[in-house]
Amino acid sequence: MTPEQENLLFQNIGQIQAGQTAILEQLSSLKQDINARVDKLEDRVTDVEKQVTKNRVKMAGVGGAAGLAVTLVAEALKQGVLN
């Protein structure tokens, strides 16, 4: 192999290494971006779960209050208080 061919070989190897490094950096950047998006989605899911739980508690409270009111009205009717 001539010195010129050797020089070209080393240049090509250097270009390949630079290309591989650039690809790895892009993959790392993509991974960070995906992880950030997943974290945001997890936060949103947590917020939605909290809101759903609050709504369920409110609905249970309203349902319980309505049931109690119906029971009281029915008892009052039995006793003749509301006639």
Secondary structure as UniProt FT lines:
FT   HELIX           3..79
FT   TURN            80..82
//
